[in-house]
């Protein structure tokens, strides 16, 4: 038996891999025998069994099949290197698969696409869902001519939608936005976009704060200015100044036909229709005048269909019609007497007689008088119908529709005179002759005394 320090030993050192300093030296050592995994050839004159028996038991030596397995070697260095280190937990014949980078790249790209798509979907969903609900409504205004994208910006600024950009594209997809109406709206955050669109399409606006005023029939523009000023609705001086420039107003087509006459005190006198009005709070003097002018055109449109034909047949203009109607309005209280007084005016005009209507003198006074004096009747003015024949330069008040109808369709009479009865009935006494008129005046004076 060879010893461990024997240079020629072929025994125990070859049996223990752990004792080898260099595995390659062991494989090429003379005592390793063949490298087919079979036991080495026994020494001359002895048996393998004897060799093992002589060696005796060793505490470090593996026994039985373990020892035999230890003695087996790879068939070649190339195969051993190719096989690489063996995992004791893997089955015999296992070969590690090569990594597949193309497959991994595909899965990574797919993951990125899915994440991006999910992010976009979440962005769209979140941007189009209703805004956070609130119990407090908000007010906002949609200006005239606003485009759908501008409306979306206003909605986002007021917390009614989450994303104006997405809302605008949603409107395009739904073919909405072209029917939105301007105005002031009130909506509560949390309503759906469909509800918002429905309100904007329907013009479901908030009723604006308004001012309400009434202009009685027969009021002059000065009286109108006083009333509007006393109610804090308009400035008197601004109102009267505006009336002297009819060209700046667009409320009436008939107002554009007012003659350019320097004798007119207020060119728009008689064209502001007396009625009850309701306008937005903060309306200017121009807004008020335009509104009243438009009402005149509306009321003239309610006359019989032949009213313009009748006017032409009588050789009258709308300006002259309103002038006669204003005289009737200031002279008459009872509707049934309006056509009769209109007939007196027509008969006098046809005879080229002075109209001698007291209301034209009162119009010239700063403050109307209960009874005119002789000096009042001598005032030098084109409106003085005692001194000047024919009609005054223009209306002296705002006539009612009844007075306009009476001036257009006067009664057929032969009266040239009238005087109030002064008996509290607001009626008149009419006469065809001056003599009869004098008698009526005496009767009127008696009634006044009684």
Phi, psi and omega in degrees: 000133180277149178272166183295328182266011179280126182294335184260008185296139178235012189262258194296322181299326181288343183272344185241109179298330182293338180275352184278135175279327181219114181298328182292326179293324180295322183291332181258000180295150185295333186269010183277351182064203180285165184249038180260006181093000180272159180295153178291156181294139178291158176295158183300132176083006181224168180253157177301323182294321181295319180300319181289320181295318181297329183293328181078165181291141178234132181297337182265353187271131174287148185249166173058225186291332179296320179294318180298320180294326178296329185281346181286149183227157173297150183294328181205161177294324182297316180293320180296316179296322181291322183290325180076182180293138182267136174273119182298340180274350181270148180291160178298139178086004181289137175233130180291135179281147178287143177297150182243090184295328181295317181295318179295321178299320179298314182293323178295315179298319179298319178297318179297317180297316181296319179295317179296315180297318178297321179295318179295315179299319179295320179299314180293313181299315182292324182287336183259351179285158183303150177292166180302132184292149179212151178272350183259115178291155178242148178249140178209162184239133173258116182285156178297138178080007181291134176282165183299321181292328176291320177298319179299320178297319178296319180296320180292319180299330181263010174072024180265338174225163183269327188217109182295325181297311180292323180296321179297317179290327176296322177297320179295319179296326181269001181057044180244166176111337183281343183255009180297139181252142180286158178144182179262127183242158173227120181224157181255126177305139182114345178286157184284163179293330177295321179292322178298313181297320180298319180293319181291322178292323183278351183066039183283069185273164176277135178297120182290152176294131188235167171241144183235135179211158181235131175251112181292157176295137180089001177289142171273168180294331178292318177296323177298314182298320178297316181293315180297323179291319181294333180266004177070025184263328182211160175270127186301310184295319178295322180296312181291325179294322181294328182293344181273000181231077184297336186294339182278355184256145183238006187288338185223133176286331181285332179294337179287347181261009178296130181295147179277082186243122181293342181283348180290124179294308177226106185307329182268008175300132180089348182261351178268106189289133180285125182189180174263129186238152174224115183235158177301141178299137182094004178298141181277171177301321178296320178299317181295314181297316179300320180296319181289327177294318180295330178292326177300312179299322179296317181289322177297329177291347179269355177291163176307151186302333184269014188296323180288325177296317178298320180297317179294320180297327180274357178069036183243155173258167177297325179297317178292323178299314180292329178294312178298318180298324179292324177295316178299317182299319183279345183260338190237144176252317184274134183299324184292341180269350184299310179298331181289314178296323177297326179290325177297316179298315180297317181297320180291320179296320179294328179271359182058038176267145173301141182288327178050053179258121184300328184299333179289330176287317179301327181296332182279344183273145177296324178226123182302145179256152177290325180217129182279151177259172178297323179293326178297324182287350181260005183301140182271102180199145176296346178276350180282102183279001173277329183260335185243131177286162176081191182279154172292171183302333182192182180301155179248002180189177178265111184279154174279170179294328178296320179290324178294317177297320180295320179292329180281323181234073180291158177291159179263097182226172174247023181281142175235353185222155171201154179210147180290146180286334180057035177249013180088000182267351184063019179265168179240159172252124185253149181215146178268337181239160180292324180300314178295326179296320179297319177297319179296325179293320178297319178296322179294321180291325176294319179296325181292322180291325181283000000 
